Amino acid sequence: MSIKKHIPNLITLLNLLCGCIAVVFASQSRFDLAFFFVCGGIFLDFFDGFFARLFKVSSPLGLQLDSLADMVTSGVTPGLVMFQLMSNGNTLPAWFPFLGFLVTLGSCYRLANFNIDTRQTDSFIGLPTPANALFIMSLPLVLQHTDSLVLLEMLVNPWLLLAISVCSAFILNAEIPLFSLKIKKIGFKGNELPILFMLYAAVLLVWLTYAALPVIILSYIILSVINNKFPHR
């Protein structure tokens, strides 16, 4: 039995393990560690499909495993983080914070739809769950590290957090074509857009740290719209 055919699925399971650990830390409001393990899971998610194509061992099982792992890492964890944020210091009904799990519901629907949508083989329609997860996971970290009173007031406002949750569920499933960030093969040619975008994102992260993530996600959507309009450029 070839070991190579199991490598992509092993990477996917490590993504799932990262997601499980992130859920534990998120439930304890240890948002920095939860963010770290979500990033680790997303990093692994970039490469399971890459190695499946490299070793020519893509399979329906791998496709299903990938979505199930993403559901935990990029679906359950950000929903739990939003629940925690909406639970802090407000006098709204006890059921209100559970609306934060709209993020999880939107992620679940998107992942299920992705598996049967033949239009999304080389690009995405709607915001990918990992990108959405990074956006949500960055919110408590921005809250912890910002000195801006405006940002502080915004990120503790439960109604704004609810609006973010609703918009998150919508943009995950919106009919907006977005380019894929996955590396399809070794080398720069054919991967120009994802590689350059990741370099841009890395520069922003060094400059703005956690506050860069919302800017990166917005840039991703805008660049995708431009790329759709001028595909050959």
Buried (B, 14 or more C-beta within 10 A) or exposed (E): EEEEBEBBBBBBBBBBBBBBBBBBBBBEEBBEBBBBBBBBBBBBBBBBBBBBBBBEBBEEEBBEBBBBBBBBBBBBBBBBBBBBBBBBEBEEEEEBBBBBBBBBBBBBBBBEBBEEEEEBEEBBBBBBBBBBBBBBBBBBBBBEEBEEEEBEEBBBBBEEBBEBBBBBBEBBBBEBBBBBBBBBEEEEEEBEBBBEBBEBBEEBBEEBBBBBBBBBBEBBBEBBEEBEEEEEE
